[in-house]
C-alpha cells in the first residue's frame, strides 16, 4: 500500500549528484512530491529531503540505490510520524485589498502568518506549516486575488534525539578502528 515517505540522503557537495539522485526516481517512474537540499548540522555535509508517495518495498529499493552513489554518505527513509516537518509559503496580495477590508488581517492572525513587506502595490505574507495549512491560507487569500504564490519543499528532522547520520558515522569509524587494530595484530 502506498503511503508518504520522507527520504533523507547525506553527502558532500558534489556537482551532478542531484541529477543522479533524481534519475533514480525517474527510472522507477516514482514522482517526487517535494525535494529540498540544504546544509546539514555537520560541516561540509549536505542533506537531501525527498518526499514520495510509494510502497515501503519500493522506497527501500530507492534508498539502497541512493546509498550506492559514491558521494552519498548514507540515505534513510522515514514515515511522516517519525519526522517533524514544515514548509514555508509566500503570498503576494494587492495592498488595496488589505486596506479596504479587515478580512485579510483576520486571516493572517487566524493562520499565524506574518507580513514581510508592504508597498503601495502589494503586500507579501509568509506562512510556515504543513501543506494543508499553507494551502488553506492560499484559498482564503485568493478570494481577494493572490498575485503570486510559492511554497517551498518540505524540510524535516527526525523525532529521535540523535541525528541518524552522526550515529552511522560513529559506527563506521568504530568498525574502521577495529579493522585497523586487526591488521596490526596480523
Secondary structure, 3 states (H helix, E strand, C coil): CCEEEEEEEEEECCCCHHHHHHHHHHHCCCCEEEEEEEECCCCCEEEEEEEEEECHHHHHHHHHHHHCCCCEEEEEEEEHHHEEEEEEEEEEEEHHHHHHCCHHHHHHHHCCCEEEEECCCEEEEEEEECHHHHHHHHHHHHCCCEEEEEECCCEEEECCCCCHHHHHHHHHHHHHHHHHHHHHHC
